Structures are given as structure tokens and as C-alpha cells.
Amino acid sequence: MPHSQPKRDLTPEQFAAVLGDMRPTSVVPVDAGSYNTLHIVTLTDGTRVVVKVPPDPALPCLRYERGILRGEADFYRHAAAVGVPVPDVVRADLDHGTLPGGYLVMSEIPGVSWDRAEVTTEERPALRRELAAHVAALHTVTGPAYGYPGEGSGPLAASWREAFTAMIAAILADAADHAAPLPLPLDEIRAAFDGNASLLDAVTRPALVHFDLWDGNILVHDGGIAGLIDGERMFWGDPLADFASLALFGDIEDDADFLAGYAEAGGAVRIGPGERRRLALYRAYLYLLILVESVPRGYPEADAEGMREFMNPHLVKALDAFR
């Protein structure tokens, strides 16, 4: 993960307000991620919680990131209701009453992220099937409408076409605002998405979508899936969109174990020409987020350049699949 703008420091008074009547015995910062500030807090009864605080709202960010913790809190509550292992929301300030930008206090889930765990070839099939069952459960949850629930994205939309079109418009506006280097002109990228908007009309139910299920956000423990974390990118939309990060820089159709587990759990897994084009739309959108966010997050130029060299071909390939 590239280094980015400094993490947010809280005063002792602010931290006490975040914890409320919880009494800590230790507070340890976590060097993870490139956006939020995380601390592991051990309480007097031995319980450990995670305190998550977004950057100061006065700093630049992407449009969808304004009020992003609301989506994460919503994700955990809805996911827990269908039996998916996620952190419990212990305390939350989503209206910035205690701290500008708000905060989340969550239970800690024991485990190691998949990208750091030593998952063997023999263990992988069962884990992918178990993960798929959890994802299928997520996708049974139906939202009130389509889009991001955060305050920076405006009201939810009545159709997936309207919501996703607005999401693309927002990230391209962010790219323009931050002068983000991209491999193609913004107008060309916009035209590619606009030319395929009709594909989105196939989506008729706003499902719960995590949209950041790469290996770093999947915890494993004792040979099983311990939890899904970092639900801040969540939105209500096409469940197919989750397959973009589940096969990050790859193709979900190559993951037979995941697809089998998803189907066994009741998920719809038909992937034909229309679904492949929609999935390419979501890959391209995800890659745009990764590329554009590097500018307001202040990656050092060497890190940013290396990231662009890696990401640009993936974005172009995704765009080529539907333009």
C-alpha cells in the first residue's frame, strides 16, 4: 500500500469522547490502509475494539468518500442480519456531532487477512466456497434504492442506470478536479460508459454490494473465513459488481470454486455476454477509483507512478471490453 497523507491525530479529549464510557488500558495505532486512521483499543475487561476515523473533512477527497462511514456502518448491520461474519458496530457518530467526519468503533475480529495468511493449495477450494456463500448471503439483502448512502453522493436513485451513471460522472469529475493522470482522455472514457448505459437496465433489484472484497479485506482464522471488513465502498446495486474485486485484476470465471459455492448458496451465476460487459464496466469503475484517489491521498510521486504503470493497462483492458 503506498504511503499517503499523514494519518489523523486525535486529542486525548477527542479520543475520550469517541470511546464514551469505555475505559482503555492500551491504544495502539494500526499502520493499514491509505485513507482512514485506525487504532486497536484494549479495554479494562480485556475486550479489543477497533476505532476508525476518516481524514479531516477539510482535506480533499473523492465525492463518494464524503460521509463514507455511514455506508460502512450500514453494511455491517445488514450483513450481520443475514449471518455474514462482520465487525459489530459498538459506537458510531455518523452525523459529525462528536468529531468532524464522524467515527466508528467496532469489535475486533480475530484473524489474518487472506493476502497475508499462508493459505495452502489444499485449503483454498473450501475457503473460496465458504467465502462465496457469505457473498451470496450479502446479495439477498435488498436496499431502499440504488447508489451510495453517503452524504457526498446525493440521494439514492430509482434505477441502477441512474445511480451508476451518477457514480461515473462523479469519479470523472474528481479526476478533472484533481488533474489525475489517466491513460485516456476523460471524454473518451465518459463516452465508453455512456455507450453501454442500457446494459444497466437488466438490474432490477438494489442488492447489498461490498465492492472491495480483495484478499486484504477477507480475514481467515482456524481454517475458515473469519470476517469481511472495510465495507466503506458499499453501495446498493448490481450484485455482479462484487465479482470485480473478488477477482481483482483477474476473471471471476476462472474461479470455479467460488462460482460453485455461490451457486450452492443460492446465488445467480449465469455469466453471458451481457454480464461480461457489465462486469467490465464495474472493473473499469473500480480501477478509476484506485487511480484517481491517489491524487487527493497524496501518494509520493514514485509510489504514484509505479501504481499508474501497473493500473493503466488494467483500466484500458477493462474499457476495451465494452467500448
N, C-alpha and C positions, 0 to 999 in steps of 0.2 A: 504494500500500500504506500503510495507516495506520501511524503511529508507535506503538510499543508499549513494553513494559517494557525497561529497559536491557539491552543485549547482555552476554554473559558475558565477563568478563575472566579470562584465564589468567595465572598467574605464569610467569616465564621457565622455572622448573623444570618446571612442568606442560607447557608447550609443548614443551620438550625431550623430555619423556617421551612425548608424543604422536608426535613425529617419529622417535623411536628413533635409528637410525644415519644418518638423512637429515640433510644439512647445508644449512641455508638461507643464501641471500645476501640475500633480502628477504622480508618478511612484510607483506602489505597486507590490511587488513580490507575486507570487501565489504559494502556497505550494501544488502542484499537480504533479502526475506522479513521475517516478523514473529515468528518463533519461534526458529530456530537462529542461532548465531553462525558466520559464515563468514570464512575467510582464504584468500587466494591466496598460496602459498609458492613462491618460485623457489629451486631447488636449485643446488648448485655446478656440476652438469653442464648447467644450462640448463632442465632439466625443471621444469614447473609442476604443482603439486598443489593440491587444494582440501581444507582442513581444516574439518570440520563438527562443531560441538559443540552439544549441546542445552542448554537452560537448566538452571540449578542444580536438581537434583531436589527440593530443599526448597521451591521455588516452586510455586504452584498450577498445575495443568494439567488437561486433559481425561483421562478414564480411558484412552482408547486411545493417548494420547501417552506413557504410561509405557513406557520401553524401545522407543521408536519407531524408533531407528536399526537395530534388528535386522531389522525389516521392510524398511528401505531397502537394507541390505546384501544381504538375501535377494533382493530384487527385481533388483538389478544382476547378481547372479550367475546367476540363472535367465534373465534377459533376454539376457545376453551369450551364454548357451549356445545360444540359437536365432537368433543373428545380429543382434539388435537393438542399435543403437549406444547404449551407455550408458557412464558412467564405470567404469573399473576400480577395484576396491577394493584399495588399496595396503596399508593398515593399518586395523585396526579393534579397538576394545575394546567389546564388546557386553555384558560382564559387570561393568563398572564397576571393574575391577581397578586400572587406572591413574588413572582420573578419574571422580568421581561423575557418573553419567549416561552415561558412555562417550563415544566419538568415532568418526568415520570420516575416513580420509584417502583421497582419490580422485584419479584422474587428471583433469586439466582437459581438457574438450572444446572445441576452438576453435569459435566460432560466436556468434551473437546470438539471443536469444530472439525467437520469432515476433512477439510483441507489440511489439517494438522494431525489428524488421527492416522494411525497405521492400520488402515482397513486392508485386509488381505483380499486376494482374488477370490478366495473361497467365501469370504464374508459378504462380498459386495452384492451378489444377486438378492439375498434375503433382505439386506438393508435397503436396496433400491425398491423392492416390492413393499416393504413397510413404509418407506417414505411416500411412495405412490398412494398408498391407502390414506395417509394423512392428507395429502393434497386433494384426493378425490373428496374427502370429507369437507375440506375447506370450500370446495366448489359447489357443495349442496346449499351453502348459505346464500340467500338472496337479499340484495340490498334494496334500499328505497328508490334508487335511480342510479344513473351512470356517472362515473368520474371519481375524482379525488374529493375526500371530505374536508380537506384542509382549507383554511380561510383564504389562502392565496390563490385558489383555483376557481373561485366563484361558486355559484350554486350548482348542484348536481343537474345533469341533463336528462331529458326524457328519452333519448335514444343513444345507443353506443356510437353511432356515426357522429352525432353532435358532440359527444364527450371526447372521443378520440381525436376528432378534428381540432377541437379546442386545445387538447394536450399537445398536438403537433405545433399548432400556432404559437403556443406558449414557449416551447423549447426553442423554436426558431427565433422568436422574439428575444429570448435570453441570449441566444448565440449572437444576434446582432448587437444587443446591448453591451455584451462583454467582449465583442470582437473576437469570438472564439475561432481559432483556425480549424477549418473543416476541409475535407478533400474535394468537395464540390460546392459550387455556388448555392446560396440559400434558395434562390428562386428555382433552381433545378431540383433541389431536394423537396421543396414545397410542391412542385408540380407532380413529382413522382407519387407523393402521398395523395394529393387531390385526385389524381387519375385513377385511384383504386378505392376511393371512399365507398363506392357501392358495395364492396365486399363486406363492409362492416354491418350492413343491414341483415346479414344472416344471424347476428347475435340478438336474441330477443329476451334475454334474462340477465340482469346485472349480478353476476356471481362475485363472491369474495376472492380477490386476486392478491397474492403477496407481492409478486413481481420482482423479488430479489432473492430467489431461492438458489443462489450459487452455494458451493460447498462451504464457504465461510459462515453462512447463516444457518447451517444444519448441524446440530450438536448430536454426537454419538456417545454412548456410555453403556458399559457392560454388554456390548454386542448388539445394541439396539439403537433406535432413534430416540434421543432424549428430549429434543425440543427443536422448534423452529423459532428463530429470533429475528430481530431487526425488521419488524413489519412496517417500517415507516414509509416505504414506497407503495403501500397498498392502495388499491382503488376498487371500485365496483365496475365490472365489465366482463370481457370475454375470458372464460377460464383458459382458453388456449394460450393466452398471453403468458401464463406461468411457465409454459414449456420453453420460453425464450431463455430464462435464467437457469432453469433446471438442466439445460444442455448448453450452458454458456460457451459461445464460440464453437459449438458443435451442432448436432442434429438429433433431436429427441427420437427420431425414427430409428436411430442406431442403438437406442437404449431399450432393448427388448424386455428386460426385467422390469423396468419402470412401467412401460406400457402394459405389460401383463398384470402387474399389481394394480394399476389404475383401473383397468377393466374389471378385474376381480372384485374391486371395491365399489363398482357401480358407475365409474366414470365413463363418459363417452369418448372413445378414442379414434373414431374414424378420421383419418388424415388423408384427404384427397387433394386435388389441385387447388380448390378454393381455400382450404385450410392451410395449405403450404404457403399460399400468397399472404394470407392474414398473418401467419406466424412470421413471415419475413418482414411485414410491417412492424410487428412488435419487436423483433430483433433490432431493426433499424432505429426504432424509437429508443430502446434501451441503450444502444451504442451512442446515440446522440446525447443522451443524458450523461453518460460517462465522459464523453469528450468535452461537452460544454461546461460541466460542473468543475472541471479542473481549473478554470479561469477564476471564478469568484472564490474558490477554495485556496487559491494562491500557491499552487504547486510550484516548486522551484523549476526553472526553465529546463534543466537537464532531465528531471523526472517527467515533466510535461511532454517534452519532445520524445522521450522514449515511449511514453504511453501512446502518443499520437501515431508513432511509427507502427506500433502494434495494432491499434484500434482502427486506423483509417482503412486498411484493406477489408476488415470485417464489415465496416459500415458500407463500403462500396459494394461488397458482395451481397449484403442483405438488400440494398437498394436495387441492384441488378436483377434480383429475383422477382421484382414486381414492376419495374419501370420499362 
